[in-house]
Amino acid sequence: MDKDPVTIPVVTTVADFSARVARDDPQAARRQGTPIVDAKGAPVK
């Protein structure tokens, strides 16, 4: 398990995140899941 997982802000659009995956961004493309967090870094429910 990753002790410091990469997160994406809740304001990130699906299109923006998909573009990162398509560019093979290692922070986005090599994971099965990426936590989405609010402005304070708390997980979004």
C-alpha positions, 0 to 999 in steps of 0.5 A: 500500500502506498503510504503517500498516495497521489490525490486529485482535487475534487475540482478536477474534471473527468476530461482533465484527469482522462487527459493525464491518463492518456498522456501516461502521466505516472501520477495518474496512469499507473494506479487502479484508483486515485483518491479524490480530496477536498480543498483541505485534503480530506477524502470526498465521500 
